[in-house]
Structures are given as C-alpha cells and as structure tokens.
Amino acid sequence: MSRAPLAPPEISVGFPPIARRDARVLVLGSLPGRMSLEYRQYYAQPRNAFWRIVEALFGIPFDAPYAKRTHELARRGVALWDTCAAAHRPGSLDSEIRLDTVQPNDFAGFYATHRRIARVCFNGAKSAELYRRLVLPSLPAPWRDLPHVALPSTSPANAGTDFARKLAAWRSVAEAVQASDSTARRPGR
C-alpha cells in the first residue's frame, strides 16, 4: 500500500521591521503568533505584556491605535522585528517552531541601513537561540559583536514570570536607548 506524499508544512511569514534609520535598540521576537498574523500587528495577542511594558517604559498608551504605538516607539529609537522571516509553526508557541523550516531575516542588510543600532534585545529565549544559531555565524563584523540580551518573554505562555519581574528586566531597553542618546550627544562623535 503506497501512501500519499505529505503536504509541505504551512509556513508563517513574518512582518517587515518597524524601524527608523536612527534606531538604537532592536527588539526581536521569534515569529508572529496566529493573532498577530491575523491582525498584521506585532504583539496583537491582548494578554501579551509587550505593549503594557512599552507603556510603562516609554509612556506610550497600550490601547492607542497600533500605528500610533509603533510610530511612537520607533521615534524613541526602538526597532521591532523578528529573528525569523518565515517558519512552520502550527500554533503560537515558540516551542512549536520547526527549526528545519526557519528562514532568518536579513540582518546584514538591516544593520547596513540602521547603523546606529547599539544593542539587540530578544523577547524570549527562543528568539535569542535562533539568532545565535542561524544568524550570528554568518553575520559580518561589527554587527556580530553587538551587545545583546535575552529578556523574559512577554508572551502569556510565560506565566511563570509575573509582570513586575518582566518589567524590571525590560527596563534595560529604555536604559540602552538613553545610554545611546547620551553617547551620540558627546562632543567629538
């Protein structure tokens, strides 16, 4: 008895970056979840703490229209993107991303046009792992040497870390923006 060939897995395709050319901090998720893909918005799942953390750090209301939130975040020097350009993930959990299907985003191209990026912050361990495994080995210097930090995932799946602890860790994003602002203002730069 012969079996019909398996259909290729459904591939989720991420979004372009939200970034101004003068962005100083890059926040990377792994790949948009189902609700984000449906709404075409980063962190659209209402229980995801990302936009509440942004409100606490930068004063951008979490319930403002999406276009305003992203505009204001970019204006403050924070870029949003994902490590994966595309991958098969049958749900919204990072643990369901099939490594053999991951197509990483073009970070060399991104960094070439966003030369002020001074830090990369990962929204969760999976994004950091994928970046380390699939992006860093082929990334040219000086971008390979950018400081990076894995932050607690803002996903509701990360229920073991409460909002206060997530916020405390995520303060490093605002601090990195402020540090890069003061470095850029130094005479001689």
C-alpha positions in Angstrom: 0.0 0.0 0.0 1.5 3.3 -1.0 1.0 6.5 0.9 0.2 9.9 -0.5 3.2 12.3 -0.1 2.9 14.6 2.9 1.8 18.1 2.1 4.5 20.7 2.8 4.0 22.4 6.1 2.2 25.7 6.2 4.8 28.4 6.5 4.1 31.5 8.6 5.7 34.7 7.1 6.6 37.5 9.4 6.4 41.2 9.0 8.9 43.8 7.8 10.8 45.7 10.6 9.3 48.7 12.2 12.3 51.0 12.4 13.6 54.4 11.7 17.1 54.7 10.3 18.2 56.3 13.6 17.0 53.3 15.7 19.4 52.5 18.5 17.9 49.3 20.1 16.5 46.4 18.1 13.9 44.2 19.9 13.5 40.8 18.3 10.7 38.3 18.7 10.8 34.9 17.2 7.9 34.9 14.7 4.4 36.5 14.9 1.8 34.2 16.5 -1.6 33.5 14.9 -3.4 36.5 16.3 -0.5 38.8 15.3 -0.6 37.3 11.8 -4.3 37.7 11.6 -4.2 41.4 12.6 -0.9 42.1 10.9 0.4 43.6 14.1 3.3 42.9 16.3 2.1 41.5 19.7 -1.6 41.6 18.9 -2.5 39.0 21.5 -4.2 41.1 24.2 -2.7 39.0 27.0 0.8 39.6 25.7 2.5 42.0 28.1 4.7 43.7 25.4 2.6 46.9 24.8 1.9 47.3 28.6 5.6 47.1 29.2 6.1 49.7 26.4 3.6 51.9 28.2 5.4 51.6 31.5 8.8 52.3 29.9 8.0 55.0 27.4 4.6 56.3 28.3 3.0 55.1 25.0 -0.6 54.1 25.9 -1.0 50.3 25.3 -4.5 50.9 24.0 -3.6 53.7 21.5 -4.1 52.8 17.8 -1.4 50.3 16.6 0.0 52.8 14.1 0.5 55.4 16.8 2.1 52.9 19.2 4.6 51.7 16.6 5.3 55.3 15.4 6.0 56.5 18.9 8.2 53.5 19.8 10.2 54.0 16.6 10.5 57.7 17.3 12.1 56.8 20.7 14.8 54.8 19.0 13.4 51.3 19.3 13.0 49.0 16.3 10.8 45.9 16.2 11.4 42.8 14.2 11.7 39.0 14.4 14.5 36.6 14.1 12.5 34.5 11.7 11.4 35.8 8.3 9.4 32.6 7.9 9.0 29.2 9.5 6.5 26.4 10.1 4.8 26.8 13.5 1.4 25.0 13.9 0.3 27.3 16.8 1.6 30.4 18.5 4.1 28.8 20.9 7.8 29.3 20.2 8.4 25.7 21.2 6.4 24.7 18.1 8.7 26.5 15.6 10.3 23.8 13.4 14.0 24.6 13.2 14.4 22.9 9.8 11.9 25.4 8.3 13.3 28.6 9.7 14.3 31.3 7.3 16.1 34.0 9.2 15.6 37.7 8.4 18.4 39.6 6.5 20.2 41.1 9.5 23.3 42.1 7.5 21.0 44.2 5.2 19.1 45.6 8.2 22.2 46.7 10.1 23.7 48.2 7.0 20.8 50.6 6.8 20.4 51.0 10.6 23.9 51.8 11.6 23.1 53.3 15.0 21.8 50.0 16.5 23.8 49.6 19.7 22.0 46.7 21.4 19.8 43.8 20.4 17.2 42.7 22.9 15.4 39.4 22.5 11.8 38.9 23.5 12.3 35.5 25.0 14.9 32.7 24.8 13.7 31.2 21.5 14.4 34.3 19.6 17.9 34.5 21.2 18.6 30.9 20.4 17.5 31.2 16.8 19.6 34.3 16.3 22.7 32.7 17.9 22.3 29.5 15.8 21.1 30.9 12.5 22.2 34.5 12.2 25.4 35.1 14.2 27.6 32.5 12.3 27.2 34.4 9.0 26.9 37.9 10.3 29.9 40.2 9.4 31.7 42.3 12.0 30.9 44.7 13.5 27.3 43.5 13.7 28.3 40.1 15.0 29.7 41.9 18.1 26.7 44.0 19.0 25.8 43.6 22.7 22.7 41.5 23.1 20.5 40.4 25.9 17.7 37.8 26.2 14.7 39.2 28.1 11.8 37.3 29.6 9.2 36.6 27.0 6.2 38.9 27.2 4.0 36.1 25.9 1.1 34.8 28.1 2.8 31.4 27.8 5.5 32.8 30.1 3.1 32.7 33.1 5.9 31.8 35.5 7.3 35.3 35.3 5.0 37.9 36.7 4.6 41.4 35.1 6.7 43.1 37.7 9.7 40.9 37.0 9.2 41.2 33.2 9.1 44.9 33.5 12.2 45.1 35.7 14.2 43.1 33.1 12.8 45.1 30.2 14.0 48.3 31.8 17.3 47.5 30.1 15.6 48.5 26.7 14.9 52.1 27.9 18.3 52.3 29.6 20.0 51.2 26.3 18.1 53.9 24.4 19.1 56.5 27.0 22.7 55.4 27.0 23.0 55.5 23.2 21.4 59.0 23.3 24.0 60.3 25.7 26.8 58.7 23.7 25.5 60.3 20.5 25.5 63.7 22.1 29.1 63.6 23.3 31.4 66.1 21.7 33.6 64.6 19.0 31.1 61.9 18.0 
